[in-house]
Amino acid sequence: GIIRDITDRRRTEESLIESKEELRNLIESLGDGIIITDEEGRIIEMNKAEERITGLVAEEVLGQPVWEIQASRSDAEWHDPDPRSWYRNVWDHILHDETDPFYDGVYTDQLKTEDGEIRYLQVKAFRVSTRKGFRVGAIVRDITEQKQIEMAIQESEEKYRTLVEMSPDVIVIHQGGKIVYVNPAVAKLLRTAKKP
């Protein structure tokens, strides 16, 4: 018989397994969603936060093309000519051009949940090099609450602006001794003041 000492190999394998488990635990502990595709754009990894944010279940979407999933959770009016074609076109660029500007920024997207709720997402894409090319990953953050606050503030500002514009009373705003705003009632006051 031939006897070989495989202790070093065994230690290396155990170390690799331990590293993979640590990475998996790290990914699962994040509050942000993580999704990773293979080189063809099929979903191969998704953490619990991504499930919570999107309402998707990993077991149901693993192996599916990411553009199909995105299109199924999109509204036809968000992307022309249709969501499936729009997302497919985006992914053709992302999967075949590692210099695509998509990798340089943080983007906002929308997602419709199964119960029709609109969620706002902030997405940062990244590449994972492989022997076959590269996989695409994304860090996904739910910014729905922040977006709702922004929209409420904007709506409040519009109501305030309308109230000020429609007010029959003269409203003048000055800053540092300079007039920076007057509402339309000032013009009416000045016309009245000019009449004998």
C-alpha positions as CSV (number, residue, x, y, z in Angstrom):
1,G,0.0,0.0,0.0
2,I,0.9,3.6,-0.5
3,I,0.4,6.0,2.4
4,R,0.3,9.8,1.9
5,D,0.2,12.5,4.6
6,I,-2.7,14.7,3.6
7,T,-2.8,16.7,6.8
8,D,-1.8,20.0,5.1
9,R,-4.4,19.5,2.4
10,R,-7.1,18.7,5.0
11,R,-6.2,21.8,7.0
12,T,-6.4,23.9,3.8
13,E,-9.9,22.4,2.9
14,E,-11.1,23.0,6.5
15,S,-9.8,26.6,6.4
16,L,-11.6,27.2,3.1
17,I,-14.9,25.8,4.5
18,E,-14.5,28.0,7.6
19,S,-13.8,31.1,5.4
20,K,-16.9,30.4,3.3
21,E,-19.0,30.0,6.4
22,E,-17.7,33.3,7.8
23,L,-18.4,35.1,4.5
24,R,-22.0,33.6,4.5
25,N,-22.6,34.7,8.1
26,L,-21.3,38.2,7.3
27,I,-23.6,38.5,4.2
28,E,-26.6,37.2,6.2
29,S,-26.0,39.7,9.1
30,L,-26.2,42.7,6.8
31,G,-29.2,44.9,6.9
32,D,-28.8,45.6,3.2
33,G,-29.9,43.1,0.5
34,I,-27.2,41.2,-1.4
35,I,-27.9,39.5,-4.7
36,I,-25.3,37.9,-6.9
37,T,-25.7,36.4,-10.4
38,D,-23.7,34.0,-12.4
39,E,-21.9,35.1,-15.6
40,E,-25.2,34.7,-17.6
41,G,-27.2,36.8,-15.2
42,R,-29.0,34.0,-13.4
43,I,-29.5,34.6,-9.6
44,I,-27.2,32.3,-7.6
45,E,-27.0,34.1,-4.2
46,M,-29.5,36.1,-2.2
47,N,-29.4,37.0,1.5
48,K,-32.3,37.2,3.9
49,A,-32.3,41.0,3.8
50,E,-32.9,40.9,0.0
51,E,-35.8,38.6,0.6
52,R,-37.3,41.0,3.2
53,I,-36.8,44.0,1.0
54,T,-38.1,42.5,-2.2
55,G,-40.6,40.0,-0.8
56,L,-39.0,37.4,-3.0
57,V,-38.1,33.9,-1.7
58,A,-34.6,32.7,-2.5
59,E,-35.6,29.2,-3.3
60,E,-38.1,30.4,-5.8
61,V,-35.8,32.8,-7.7
62,L,-32.4,31.0,-7.6
63,G,-31.5,30.0,-11.2
64,Q,-33.8,32.6,-12.7
65,P,-32.6,35.4,-15.0
66,V,-32.5,38.5,-12.9
67,W,-34.1,40.6,-15.6
68,E,-37.2,38.3,-15.6
69,I,-37.6,38.8,-11.8
70,Q,-37.1,42.6,-12.1
71,A,-39.5,42.9,-14.9
72,S,-42.1,40.8,-13.0
73,R,-41.9,43.4,-10.2
74,S,-41.9,46.4,-12.4
75,D,-44.8,48.6,-13.6
76,A,-45.2,48.9,-17.4
77,E,-45.2,52.7,-17.3
78,W,-41.8,52.8,-15.5
79,H,-39.7,51.5,-18.4
80,D,-40.3,51.7,-22.1
81,P,-41.0,49.9,-24.3
82,D,-41.8,47.3,-21.7
83,P,-40.1,46.3,-18.4
84,R,-38.8,42.9,-19.7
85,S,-37.1,44.4,-22.8
86,W,-35.8,47.4,-20.8
87,Y,-34.2,45.2,-18.0
88,R,-32.9,42.7,-20.6
89,N,-31.1,45.5,-22.5
90,V,-29.6,46.8,-19.3
91,W,-28.4,43.4,-18.3
92,D,-26.9,42.8,-21.8
93,H,-24.7,45.8,-21.1
94,I,-23.9,45.0,-17.5
95,L,-22.9,41.4,-18.2
96,H,-20.7,42.1,-21.2
97,D,-19.1,45.4,-20.5
98,E,-17.2,45.8,-17.2
99,T,-16.6,49.5,-18.0
100,D,-20.4,50.1,-18.1
101,P,-21.1,53.3,-16.0
102,F,-23.7,51.3,-14.0
103,Y,-20.8,50.1,-11.9
104,D,-19.7,53.6,-11.0
105,G,-22.7,54.9,-9.3
106,V,-25.5,54.3,-6.9
107,Y,-28.9,54.2,-8.6
108,T,-32.5,54.4,-7.4
109,D,-35.1,51.9,-8.7
110,Q,-38.6,51.0,-7.9
111,L,-40.2,47.6,-7.1
112,K,-43.8,46.6,-6.9
113,T,-44.4,44.0,-4.2
114,E,-46.9,41.2,-4.7
115,D,-49.5,43.2,-2.8
116,G,-49.0,46.2,-5.1
117,E,-46.9,48.3,-2.7
118,I,-44.3,50.4,-4.3
119,R,-40.8,50.1,-2.7
120,Y,-37.9,52.5,-3.5
121,L,-34.5,50.9,-3.7
122,Q,-31.0,52.2,-3.8
123,V,-28.7,49.9,-5.8
124,K,-24.9,49.7,-6.0
125,A,-23.6,47.1,-8.5
126,F,-20.2,45.3,-8.3
127,R,-18.4,42.7,-10.3
128,V,-16.9,39.4,-9.0
129,S,-14.2,38.1,-11.4
130,T,-14.3,34.4,-12.3
131,R,-12.5,32.2,-14.8
132,K,-15.4,32.5,-17.2
133,G,-15.6,36.3,-16.9
134,F,-17.4,38.0,-14.1
135,R,-20.5,37.7,-11.9
136,V,-22.6,40.7,-11.1
137,G,-23.6,41.5,-7.6
138,A,-25.6,44.3,-6.0
139,I,-26.1,45.8,-2.6
140,V,-29.7,46.8,-2.3
141,R,-31.0,49.3,0.3
142,D,-34.7,49.9,1.0
143,I,-35.1,53.7,0.9
144,T,-38.9,53.7,0.8
145,E,-39.4,55.5,4.1
146,Q,-36.8,58.2,3.2
147,K,-38.5,58.6,-0.3
148,Q,-42.0,58.9,1.4
149,I,-40.6,61.6,3.7
150,E,-39.1,63.5,0.7
151,M,-42.4,63.3,-1.2
152,A,-44.4,64.5,1.9
153,I,-42.0,67.4,2.3
154,Q,-42.3,68.3,-1.4
155,E,-46.1,68.1,-1.2
156,S,-46.1,70.3,1.9
157,E,-43.9,72.8,0.2
158,E,-46.2,72.9,-2.8
159,K,-49.2,73.4,-0.6
160,Y,-47.4,76.2,1.3
161,R,-46.3,77.8,-2.0
162,T,-49.9,77.7,-3.3
163,L,-51.2,79.2,-0.1
164,V,-48.7,82.0,-0.3
165,E,-49.3,82.6,-4.0
166,M,-53.1,82.7,-3.6
167,S,-53.1,84.8,-0.4
168,P,-54.9,88.1,-0.8
169,D,-52.6,89.5,1.9
170,V,-49.2,90.9,0.9
171,I,-46.4,88.6,1.8
172,V,-42.8,89.9,1.6
173,I,-39.7,87.8,2.6
174,H,-36.4,89.5,3.1
175,Q,-33.0,88.1,4.0
176,G,-30.1,90.2,5.1
177,G,-31.9,93.4,4.4
178,K,-32.8,92.4,0.8
179,I,-36.2,91.4,-0.5
180,V,-36.0,87.9,-1.9
181,Y,-39.7,87.2,-2.5
182,V,-43.0,89.0,-2.8
183,N,-46.3,87.2,-3.6
184,P,-48.7,88.3,-6.4
185,A,-50.8,90.4,-3.9
186,V,-48.0,93.0,-3.9
187,A,-48.8,93.7,-7.6
188,K,-52.5,94.2,-6.8
189,L,-51.6,96.5,-3.9
190,L,-49.2,98.6,-6.1
191,R,-51.9,98.9,-8.9
192,T,-54.4,100.1,-6.3
193,A,-52.0,102.5,-4.8
194,K,-51.4,104.2,-8.2
195,K,-55.1,104.8,-8.8
196,P,-56.1,108.4,-7.9
